[in-house]
Amino acid sequence: QVQLVESGGGLVQAGGSLRLSCAASGTIFSINFMDWYRQAPGKQRELVASITSTGIANYADSVKGRFTISRDYAKDTTYLQMNSLKPEDTAIYYCKIVTAASSHWGQGTQVTVSS
């Protein structure tokens, strides 16, 4: 059984920063991708950032240059450093891991950016 525990969300003023963490535990053989998604009220869930098993990162255009995804291979943990936050970044942020056999989601953490 795989469990993802997210932390680091909160309320921040526009221009501020937050760092999200997502730790995976349980029986995990190999994580191919670690992703961060977000879902704002009334909108579809969207992919924000993704990092491969070899450390290659990809970002949504809306966060390029502001967000940085990283991973700690030893801890099966991914981080999302979010800088220069904007009110439109307000959403519930979810992490997701993809293995060869399955995918798993975290419970989500709320990020609210005030103007």
LUMPA-619700 format. One record per residue (C-alpha): residue in one letter; residue number from 1; x, y, z. Coordinates in Angstrom, 3 decimals. Layout:
N
PALO_rest_nr_X_Y_Z
PALO_a_NUM_X_Y_Z
...
This chain:
115
PALO_rest_nr_X_Y_Z
PALO_q_1_0.000_0.000_0.000
PALO_v_2_1.353_3.385_-1.035
PALO_q_3_0.651_6.571_0.875
PALO_l_4_1.487_10.145_-0.099
PALO_v_5_1.623_12.826_2.577
PALO_e_6_1.701_16.448_1.468
PALO_s_7_2.609_19.491_3.499
PALO_g_8_3.589_23.123_3.134
PALO_g_9_0.423_24.790_1.917
PALO_g_10_-0.977_27.933_3.457
PALO_l_11_-1.880_31.558_3.011
PALO_v_12_0.649_33.958_1.503
PALO_q_13_0.588_37.428_0.013
PALO_a_14_1.156_37.974_-3.680
PALO_g_15_4.869_37.947_-4.430
PALO_g_16_5.593_35.566_-1.588
PALO_s_17_6.895_32.012_-1.570
PALO_l_18_5.860_28.591_-0.359
PALO_r_19_7.489_25.184_-0.483
PALO_l_20_5.340_22.098_-0.806
PALO_s_21_6.532_18.633_0.131
PALO_c_22_5.155_15.226_-0.742
PALO_a_23_6.567_12.116_0.897
PALO_a_24_5.749_8.683_-0.456
PALO_s_25_5.773_5.627_1.768
PALO_g_26_4.859_1.978_1.492
PALO_t_27_5.816_-0.645_-1.029
PALO_i_28_7.322_1.351_-3.896
PALO_f_29_9.628_-0.351_-6.313
PALO_s_30_10.415_2.398_-8.756
PALO_i_31_8.925_5.838_-9.231
PALO_n_32_9.017_6.944_-12.839
PALO_f_33_7.388_10.354_-12.434
PALO_m_34_6.626_12.630_-9.534
PALO_d_35_4.073_15.282_-10.437
PALO_w_36_2.343_18.272_-8.941
PALO_y_37_-1.182_19.148_-10.055
PALO_r_38_-3.508_21.879_-8.914
PALO_q_39_-7.214_22.472_-9.023
PALO_a_40_-8.806_25.868_-8.555
PALO_p_41_-12.511_26.254_-7.717
PALO_g_42_-14.637_25.628_-10.777
PALO_k_43_-11.679_24.577_-12.896
PALO_q_44_-10.221_21.306_-14.065
PALO_r_45_-7.204_19.795_-12.397
PALO_e_46_-4.072_20.779_-14.292
PALO_l_47_-0.498_19.555_-14.335
PALO_v_48_1.843_22.132_-12.850
PALO_a_49_5.207_20.372_-12.838
PALO_s_50_6.681_16.943_-13.357
PALO_i_51_10.058_15.360_-12.729
PALO_t_52_11.313_12.102_-14.165
PALO_s_53_13.382_9.361_-12.576
PALO_t_54_16.463_10.940_-14.168
PALO_g_55_15.699_14.413_-12.865
PALO_i_56_14.268_15.983_-15.990
PALO_a_57_11.699_18.620_-15.063
PALO_n_58_8.823_20.045_-17.049
PALO_y_59_6.517_22.895_-16.169
PALO_a_60_3.245_24.417_-17.206
PALO_d_61_3.781_27.682_-19.059
PALO_s_62_1.948_29.564_-16.324
PALO_v_63_4.568_28.678_-13.695
PALO_k_64_7.801_28.562_-15.692
PALO_g_65_10.487_30.679_-14.093
PALO_r_66_8.592_30.871_-10.785
PALO_f_67_8.192_27.250_-9.627
PALO_t_68_10.893_24.612_-9.223
PALO_i_69_10.253_20.912_-8.767
PALO_s_70_12.833_18.632_-7.200
PALO_r_71_13.024_15.188_-5.679
PALO_d_72_14.958_13.399_-2.990
PALO_y_73_15.495_9.894_-4.301
PALO_a_74_16.554_8.466_-0.964
PALO_k_75_13.414_9.742_0.756
PALO_d_76_10.957_9.227_-2.132
PALO_t_77_9.972_12.846_-1.634
PALO_t_78_9.206_15.585_-4.094
PALO_y_79_9.231_19.309_-3.449
PALO_l_80_7.654_22.244_-5.222
PALO_q_81_9.295_25.575_-4.530
PALO_m_82_6.870_28.324_-5.496
PALO_n_83_8.172_31.878_-5.787
PALO_s_84_6.590_35.124_-6.962
PALO_l_85_3.170_33.727_-6.179
PALO_k_86_0.115_35.286_-7.786
PALO_p_87_-3.543_35.226_-6.760
PALO_e_88_-4.235_32.992_-9.755
PALO_d_89_-1.989_30.343_-8.188
PALO_t_90_-4.647_29.829_-5.523
PALO_a_91_-5.742_26.188_-5.657
PALO_i_92_-5.541_22.829_-3.987
PALO_y_93_-2.205_21.295_-4.918
PALO_y_94_-1.935_17.529_-5.307
PALO_c_95_1.101_15.362_-5.760
PALO_k_96_1.033_12.210_-7.817
PALO_i_97_3.554_9.458_-8.332
PALO_v_98_3.617_7.141_-11.314
PALO_t_99_5.304_3.771_-11.136
PALO_a_100_5.539_1.027_-13.728
PALO_a_101_2.460_-0.619_-12.257
PALO_s_102_0.246_2.129_-10.903
PALO_s_103_-0.256_5.760_-9.952
PALO_h_104_-1.104_7.284_-6.594
PALO_w_105_-2.432_10.654_-5.456
PALO_g_106_-1.914_12.678_-2.322
PALO_q_107_-4.775_14.183_-0.363
PALO_g_108_-4.060_17.735_-1.487
PALO_t_109_-2.894_20.872_0.274
PALO_q_110_-4.507_24.289_0.003
PALO_v_111_-2.496_27.231_-1.302
PALO_t_112_-4.123_30.643_-1.064
PALO_v_113_-2.466_33.760_-2.446
PALO_s_114_-3.950_37.079_-1.402
PALO_s_115_-3.665_40.216_-3.496
